[in-house]
């Protein structure tokens, strides 16, 4: 299962809010909604988030084995 837990931690580390991502960086609100609910996003979106946050993919998503 893919989780976005690292994304929320990275946002805090970078002192950025979802408001900034949406209104200043142009990330669609639907994308944030999907991430909050653990739904799929595209690799293009992951690329954009990494670019905006100046981080690696592992700081946005992680794979957790289903238990």
Secondary structure, 3 states (H helix, E strand, C coil): CEECHHHHHHHHHCCCCHHHHHHHCCCCHHHHHHHHCCCCCCHHHHHHHHHHHCCCHHHCCEECCCC
